[in-house]
Amino acid sequence: MHAFDWLLWRRCLGLAALISLLVAGVAISTDEPGSTLGTRLSRLAAFLPAVVVIAQAVVLAQCRERGELCALASLGASPPRQVLGAIAAGLSLGAVAVVLLVLPQSDVRSLFPVVGGDASFVALGDTLTDPASGVVFAPDGSLAFGAPNEPGPVARGPGRAAALAFVAPLGCVTAFWGAAPMGVLPRLGLAATSLVISVVLLHAVAAGRVSPALLWVGAAPLALHAVVAFRRAVA
């Protein structure tokens, strides 16, 4: 990497750090009660690939306006070589996302929505009582909350390996996809497609209907799009 590559790397990382702080602030202020540091770390790790793309898009747009990428092209640098610093920054942030997931404090269950077991109510006199939660329904429709008498069914979601199978490929692919030359509408369209696929896969894995080994499929459209974009630019 030469001086301009390091400059791109620092610009992208600096902007990504600011966006990450903004994302973390919004997440903390809007989290539901009971959210922990572990759940927030895992969510931030899942958001980092999107943060990388935004930072790369802004920094590279500035470079094009200043003519910096055009100057590199006139010197014979290929399109991927022109944005090497931005790609390196994306890979660095992808590594940070992986590190956040492997920290002992992280709780990856927040990435996989799992529905708990159904409540089992029993009739006690003229009331309905759930022994697992202690909830009591009175005949007039009012609720009372007592102490649970027995442990309820515990829903267990996928573990850390499944979260890594989702975040690691996405973090690697977005480093190249975010730096690839393409229009705004194609980028937004592919981002929406990848988001929908990823959400469906996360729910399916949480429900046990799909193997966690297929979580990389969410990043596949972005990888194909990045290859096509760079090939068109080279041609």
C-alpha positions in Angstrom: 0.0 0.0 0.0 1.3 3.5 -0.9 0.6 6.8 0.8 -2.8 7.3 -0.9 -3.9 3.8 0.1 -3.1 4.6 3.7 -4.9 7.9 3.4 -8.1 6.2 2.1 -7.8 3.6 4.9 -7.6 6.3 7.6 -10.5 8.3 6.0 -12.8 5.3 5.8 -11.9 4.1 9.3 -12.4 7.5 10.8 -15.8 8.0 9.2 -16.8 4.5 10.0 -15.9 5.1 13.7 -18.2 8.2 13.8 -21.1 6.3 12.1 -20.6 3.4 14.5 -20.9 5.8 17.5 -24.1 7.2 16.0 -25.5 3.7 15.5 -24.5 2.6 19.0 -26.2 5.8 20.5 -29.4 5.2 18.6 -29.4 1.5 19.5 -28.9 2.3 23.2 -31.6 4.9 23.2 -34.2 2.8 21.5 -33.4 -0.7 23.0 -36.1 -2.5 24.8 -35.8 -2.9 28.5 -33.6 -5.8 29.5 -31.0 -5.3 26.8 -27.5 -6.0 28.0 -24.0 -5.0 26.9 -23.6 -8.5 25.3 -26.7 -8.1 23.0 -25.6 -4.6 22.0 -22.1 -5.8 21.1 -23.5 -8.5 18.8 -26.0 -6.1 17.2 -23.2 -3.6 16.5 -21.1 -6.4 15.0 -24.0 -7.2 12.6 -24.3 -3.5 11.7 -20.6 -2.9 11.0 -20.7 -4.2 7.4 -23.4 -1.6 6.5 -21.4 1.1 8.3 -18.4 0.1 6.1 -20.3 0.5 2.9 -21.6 4.0 3.9 -18.1 5.1 4.9 -16.6 3.8 1.7 -19.3 5.4 -0.5 -18.9 8.9 1.1 -15.0 8.8 1.1 -14.7 7.5 -2.5 -17.3 10.0 -3.7 -15.1 12.8 -2.3 -12.0 11.2 -4.0 -13.8 11.2 -7.4 -14.9 14.8 -7.0 -11.3 15.8 -6.2 -10.0 13.8 -9.2 -7.8 11.6 -7.1 -9.1 8.3 -8.5 -8.9 9.8 -12.0 -5.2 10.6 -11.4 -4.5 7.0 -10.4 -6.3 5.7 -13.5 -4.2 7.9 -15.7 -1.1 6.3 -14.1 -2.4 2.9 -15.1 -3.9 1.7 -11.8 -6.8 -0.7 -12.3 -10.2 0.1 -10.6 -9.6 -2.4 -7.8 -6.1 -1.0 -7.2 -7.4 2.5 -7.1 -9.6 1.7 -4.1 -7.2 -0.6 -2.3 -7.2 1.6 0.8 -11.0 1.5 1.1 -11.0 -2.2 0.7 -8.4 -2.6 3.4 -10.5 -0.4 5.7 -13.5 -2.6 5.0 -11.6 -5.7 5.8 -10.3 -4.1 9.0 -13.9 -3.3 10.1 -15.0 -6.8 9.2 -12.2 -8.1 11.5 -13.5 -5.9 14.3 -17.0 -7.3 13.8 -15.6 -10.8 14.2 -13.7 -9.8 17.3 -16.9 -8.4 18.9 -18.7 -11.7 18.3 -16.0 -13.8 19.9 -15.7 -11.7 23.0 -16.9 -13.5 26.1 -19.2 -10.6 26.9 -21.1 -10.8 23.6 -24.6 -12.4 23.5 -25.4 -13.6 19.9 -28.9 -14.7 20.8 -30.1 -11.2 19.9 -29.3 -11.9 16.2 -31.5 -15.0 16.1 -35.2 -14.3 17.1 -36.4 -17.3 19.0 -39.9 -17.7 20.3 -40.2 -19.2 23.8 -42.4 -22.1 24.7 -46.2 -21.7 24.9 -47.7 -20.9 28.3 -49.6 -23.8 29.9 -52.5 -22.6 32.0 -54.3 -24.7 34.5 -57.6 -24.0 36.2 -57.4 -23.3 39.9 -60.9 -22.6 41.2 -62.3 -19.8 39.1 -58.9 -18.6 37.9 -56.4 -19.7 35.2 -52.8 -20.0 36.4 -49.5 -20.5 34.5 -47.2 -22.4 36.9 -44.1 -21.5 34.8 -44.6 -17.7 34.9 -46.9 -17.2 37.9 -49.4 -15.3 35.8 -53.0 -15.5 37.1 -56.1 -14.6 35.1 -59.1 -13.6 37.2 -62.7 -14.1 36.0 -63.1 -10.3 35.6 -60.2 -10.2 33.1 -57.6 -8.7 35.5 -54.1 -10.1 35.8 -52.0 -10.9 38.8 -48.4 -11.9 38.9 -47.3 -14.4 41.4 -44.1 -16.4 41.9 -43.4 -19.1 39.3 -43.8 -22.6 40.8 -41.9 -24.6 38.2 -39.3 -23.8 35.5 -40.7 -23.1 32.1 -39.4 -24.3 28.7 -36.3 -22.5 27.7 -35.8 -21.7 24.0 -32.2 -21.9 23.0 -31.1 -20.2 19.8 -28.1 -20.8 17.6 -24.7 -20.1 19.1 -21.6 -18.1 18.4 -20.5 -20.2 15.5 -23.7 -19.5 13.7 -23.3 -15.8 14.3 -19.8 -15.9 12.9 -21.1 -17.8 9.8 -23.3 -14.9 9.1 -21.2 -11.8 10.0 -17.8 -13.0 8.8 -18.8 -13.6 5.1 -20.8 -10.4 5.1 -17.9 -8.3 6.5 -15.5 -9.7 3.9 -17.8 -9.2 0.9 -19.0 -5.7 1.8 -15.3 -4.6 2.0 -15.2 -5.2 -1.8 -18.8 -4.4 -2.7 -18.8 -1.0 -1.0 -15.7 0.0 -2.9 -16.9 -1.3 -6.3 -17.9 1.4 -8.8 -21.7 1.4 -9.3 -24.7 3.7 -9.3 -26.8 4.6 -6.3 -29.9 2.7 -7.4 -28.2 -0.6 -8.1 -26.4 -0.4 -4.8 -29.6 0.3 -2.9 -31.4 -2.5 -4.8 -28.7 -5.1 -4.0 -28.5 -3.9 -0.4 -32.3 -4.4 0.0 -32.1 -7.8 -1.6 -29.3 -8.9 0.7 -31.1 -7.5 3.7 -34.3 -9.5 2.9 -32.4 -12.7 2.3 -30.4 -12.3 5.5 -33.4 -11.6 7.7 -35.2 -14.6 6.3 -32.2 -16.8 6.9 -31.7 -15.6 10.4 -35.3 -16.4 11.3 -35.1 -19.8 9.5 -31.9 -20.7 11.4 -33.4 -19.6 14.7 -36.5 -21.8 14.0 -34.2 -24.8 13.2 -35.4 -25.1 9.6 -32.2 -24.1 7.9 -28.6 -25.1 8.7 -26.4 -22.2 9.9 -23.9 -23.3 7.2 -26.2 -21.5 4.7 -26.0 -18.1 6.4 -23.3 -17.0 3.9 -26.0 -16.9 1.2 -27.1 -13.5 2.4 -23.7 -12.1 1.2 -23.8 -14.0 -2.2 -25.7 -11.3 -4.2 -23.2 -8.6 -3.0 -20.2 -10.8 -4.0 -21.6 -11.4 -7.5 -22.4 -7.7 -7.9 -19.0 -6.6 -6.8 -17.3 -9.0 -9.3 -19.5 -7.8 -12.2 -19.0 -4.1 -11.2 -15.2 -4.4 -11.1 -15.1 -6.3 -14.4 -17.2 -3.7 -16.1 -14.9 -1.0 -14.8 -11.8 -2.8 -16.1 -13.3 -3.4 -19.5 
